[in-house]
Amino acid sequence: MADLDIDWSTDGIIGRRDRHYAASQRAFVPYKTPLIFSHGERQYLWDEKGKKYLDLLGMNVCISVGHAHPTVTRAVEEQIRQLQHCTTMFYHPVPAHFAEELTARMPKGQDWVVHFTNSGAEAIDLALIMAQTFSGNIDMLALRNAYHGATIGAQSLTGISSFRHDIPLLGGIHHIANPDPYRGIFGDDTGAYLAEIDRTIQYATPGKLAGLIVEPIQGYGGIVELPRGYLKAAVRKIRDSGGICIIDEVQSGFGRTGDHFWGFEDHDVLPEVVVMAKGIGNGFPLAAVVARRDVAESLAKKFFFNTYGASPMACAAGRAVLKVIDEEKLQQNSKRVGAALKSVLERLHQKYEIIGEVRAHGLMLAVELVSDRKSKMPAAKETTEIFERTRENGIVVSKSGANRNILRMVPPMCIRMEDVAWVEEALERSFAGY
Ligand code: PMP
């Protein structure tokens, strides 16, 4: 045991954090009183008092193969004993193996290369630089309900106002209408959303684009999936204007949708750049930009360095994650358990008037709460009450969406069929009376 003192008292933990964290890191507390976790195992978590929870959030989609997965732990332990860090000035086999294994997961027919970073936002920034450098253009299109990260570049691409700070963000970024059949301004008229792209290019840009960035299924936006046919047609317009397609797979990647390894594979599109993070490392700080070789090659003349990018420790975790996804057939599991969870949500939808819509694809699931199904008025206050109850009933979910009226579930991909009854019971008890 390392000789580090840890005070596990509830008051000590809360007091120390409140006293020493900056406001920017203190703010993100969803419950009325703090929830403290002491340990986890696969899809379960325990708080400091020993209460067990079923984790339907996976630490914000980071825990892909399960908490404290022994294969991941072993891979990192072995690496950490040999060498904790190796800067990219020097060669090491582990990150290069991982790059090879990661590109093997990409669709065939394109020569893919990898740049490892530490966080999704860093990877988004690099993808943006690649799009601008490769195309020679500046302007980018992004969706209004998007979340792409907190760095200035990623924040500029993010549409949701609560994530954008009062600072001069990047110019040349245009947020286009979100193709959301439930809440979007053109309803389910995919053609109207596509026409808006034409108008934006014609009336808000020099007529030339660096690219388009999209999440195949918006995560923080509340599990909003791109309608079929939208992306393919949108990408054609972007390429006609000189730009490239960047796909943000930070939440939807690694088999979570059940149907494919990547969310974009549902849309018959081959992007130039794919950004991945979170589940890639099962909690280890790791992210990647996977790009078509010629697009990445446009940066060959300039240095782009993330100190911990391509860390052997994080890449060992990443390799282990890929291995576990295969060995435990977690993509297939996501499809099976995801379908069962979707049925649960649909049953609740029948029963509780407050649920306006159920959205689900594999293990990306959400219910959107409204005070009236016709007007679709967001039921933010009730969402907060029901969210508090989910905690009391032993499940961890997230309150998401620009209107804070969506309960989002993105559990570790190792969640089992046996857990579905727990979810149903906990949600039933949480919704009772609404
Ligand atoms: N893209 C998406 C879709 C995300 O959900 C996030 C993080 N929530 C990011 C990018 C940014 O990743 P990070 O927080 O690792 O910088």
Residues whose N, C-alpha, C, O or C-beta is under 5 A from the ligand:
A	BS01	PMP	S119 G120 A121 E122 Y147 H148 G149 E215 G219 D248 V250 Q251 A277
